[in-house]
Amino acid sequence: MSRFKLDDLGDGRFALSGEMTFDTAERILRQSEEPFEAHTQLEIDLSNVTDSDSAGLALLLEWVTWANHTVREIRFIGMPERVSAIARTTEVERLLSRGERWAGFIEAPDGV
């Protein structure tokens, strides 16, 4: 059986470890629904993903779509090289950063 772990690190930060593949993507998505719902800004650390494939990319794109439809920000760090390569090959790499709509946003000081 394929294995993964989704850890809630607090304050909208999560860490995914293990496999992000056809065998696990749907279960990861289901497991993420409730904890993700509680946050408007999410950061998912993927640096401990040990195996990934195109279903892993589809999972990330599903999260980005969900974030955009629910007016949330989602950002990925530690992107697995295999997922990045598939994203480049299929020309969807830029879509992975579409969930970062507020990245770099700086609030104006009061009174401005």
Contacts in CASP RR format, 6 or more apart in sequence:
PFRMAT RR
TARGET T0000
AUTHOR 0000-0000-0000
METHOD contacts of the structure
MODEL  1
MSRFKLDDLGDGRFALSGEMTFDTAERILRQSEEPFEAHTQLEIDLSNVT
DSDSAGLALLLEWVTWANHTVREIRFIGMPERVSAIARTTEVERLLSRGE
RWAGFIEAPDGV
1 23 0 8 1.000
2 19 0 8 1.000
2 21 0 8 1.000
2 23 0 8 1.000
2 24 0 8 1.000
3 18 0 8 1.000
3 19 0 8 1.000
3 24 0 8 1.000
4 16 0 8 1.000
4 17 0 8 1.000
4 18 0 8 1.000
4 19 0 8 1.000
4 20 0 8 1.000
4 24 0 8 1.000
4 27 0 8 1.000
4 28 0 8 1.000
5 16 0 8 1.000
5 17 0 8 1.000
5 18 0 8 1.000
6 14 0 8 1.000
6 15 0 8 1.000
6 16 0 8 1.000
6 28 0 8 1.000
6 31 0 8 1.000
6 32 0 8 1.000
6 35 0 8 1.000
7 14 0 8 1.000
7 15 0 8 1.000
7 16 0 8 1.000
7 17 0 8 1.000
8 14 0 8 1.000
8 35 0 8 1.000
9 15 0 8 1.000
9 45 0 8 1.000
11 39 0 8 1.000
12 38 0 8 1.000
12 39 0 8 1.000
12 41 0 8 1.000
12 42 0 8 1.000
12 43 0 8 1.000
13 42 0 8 1.000
13 43 0 8 1.000
13 45 0 8 1.000
14 32 0 8 1.000
14 35 0 8 1.000
14 36 0 8 1.000
14 42 0 8 1.000
14 43 0 8 1.000
14 44 0 8 1.000
14 45 0 8 1.000
15 44 0 8 1.000
15 45 0 8 1.000
15 47 0 8 1.000
15 48 0 8 1.000
16 28 0 8 1.000
16 44 0 8 1.000
16 45 0 8 1.000
16 46 0 8 1.000
16 48 0 8 1.000
16 49 0 8 1.000
17 48 0 8 1.000
17 49 0 8 1.000
17 50 0 8 1.000
18 24 0 8 1.000
18 48 0 8 1.000
18 49 0 8 1.000
18 50 0 8 1.000
18 51 0 8 1.000
19 49 0 8 1.000
19 50 0 8 1.000
19 51 0 8 1.000
19 52 0 8 1.000
20 28 0 8 1.000
20 46 0 8 1.000
20 49 0 8 1.000
20 51 0 8 1.000
20 52 0 8 1.000
20 53 0 8 1.000
20 55 0 8 1.000
20 56 0 8 1.000
20 59 0 8 1.000
20 80 0 8 1.000
20 83 0 8 1.000
21 51 0 8 1.000
21 52 0 8 1.000
21 53 0 8 1.000
21 55 0 8 1.000
21 56 0 8 1.000
22 53 0 8 1.000
22 55 0 8 1.000
24 55 0 8 1.000
25 55 0 8 1.000
25 56 0 8 1.000
25 58 0 8 1.000
25 59 0 8 1.000
28 59 0 8 1.000
29 59 0 8 1.000
29 62 0 8 1.000
29 63 0 8 1.000
32 63 0 8 1.000
36 42 0 8 1.000
36 63 0 8 1.000
36 66 0 8 1.000
36 72 0 8 1.000
39 72 0 8 1.000
40 71 0 8 1.000
40 72 0 8 1.000
40 73 0 8 1.000
41 72 0 8 1.000
41 73 0 8 1.000
41 74 0 8 1.000
41 102 0 8 1.000
42 63 0 8 1.000
42 67 0 8 1.000
42 72 0 8 1.000
42 73 0 8 1.000
42 74 0 8 1.000
42 75 0 8 1.000
43 74 0 8 1.000
43 75 0 8 1.000
43 76 0 8 1.000
43 77 0 8 1.000
44 63 0 8 1.000
44 74 0 8 1.000
44 75 0 8 1.000
44 76 0 8 1.000
44 77 0 8 1.000
45 77 0 8 1.000
45 78 0 8 1.000
46 76 0 8 1.000
46 77 0 8 1.000
46 78 0 8 1.000
46 79 0 8 1.000
46 80 0 8 1.000
46 83 0 8 1.000
47 77 0 8 1.000
47 78 0 8 1.000
49 80 0 8 1.000
49 83 0 8 1.000
52 80 0 8 1.000
52 82 0 8 1.000
52 83 0 8 1.000
53 82 0 8 1.000
53 86 0 8 1.000
54 86 0 8 1.000
54 90 0 8 1.000
56 83 0 8 1.000
57 83 0 8 1.000
57 86 0 8 1.000
57 87 0 8 1.000
57 90 0 8 1.000
57 92 0 8 1.000
60 76 0 8 1.000
60 83 0 8 1.000
60 96 0 8 1.000
61 92 0 8 1.000
61 95 0 8 1.000
61 96 0 8 1.000
63 74 0 8 1.000
64 74 0 8 1.000
64 95 0 8 1.000
64 96 0 8 1.000
64 98 0 8 1.000
64 99 0 8 1.000
66 72 0 8 1.000
66 74 0 8 1.000
67 73 0 8 1.000
67 74 0 8 1.000
67 99 0 8 1.000
68 98 0 8 1.000
68 99 0 8 1.000
68 101 0 8 1.000
72 99 0 8 1.000
73 99 0 8 1.000
73 100 0 8 1.000
73 101 0 8 1.000
73 102 0 8 1.000
73 103 0 8 1.000
74 99 0 8 1.000
74 100 0 8 1.000
75 97 0 8 1.000
75 99 0 8 1.000
75 100 0 8 1.000
75 103 0 8 1.000
76 96 0 8 1.000
79 96 0 8 1.000
84 93 0 8 1.000
87 93 0 8 1.000
87 95 0 8 1.000
87 96 0 8 1.000
97 103 0 8 1.000
END
